[in-house]
Amino acid sequence: MRLSIRAFAQLIGVSDRTVSVWERRGRSIRPCPFMQGVLDTALQRSDHATQARFVLLLSAPATEEPVAPTGPRITASSR
């Protein structure tokens, strides 16, 4: 997806602050069932490259640094 915090928040219908908190808390965050459904839907609607990157990030050990972004940044206006 490569969206900004603001664009991703708008896409899923939450505040920028909520997404910032999720980002800051990393793997310790556990969304409520409703929000998990919203996130699952956003992932299902994303392109193959985004889904593959998601799987890659989940497979990395928790102590590893995050994988650096690669490829073009996709914004809400380019969808």
Summary of the structure (lengths in Angstrom):
residues: 79
radius of gyration: 12.7
end to end distance: 9.2
largest distance: 34.5
contacts: 148
relative contact order: 0.18
helix: 62%
strand: 0%
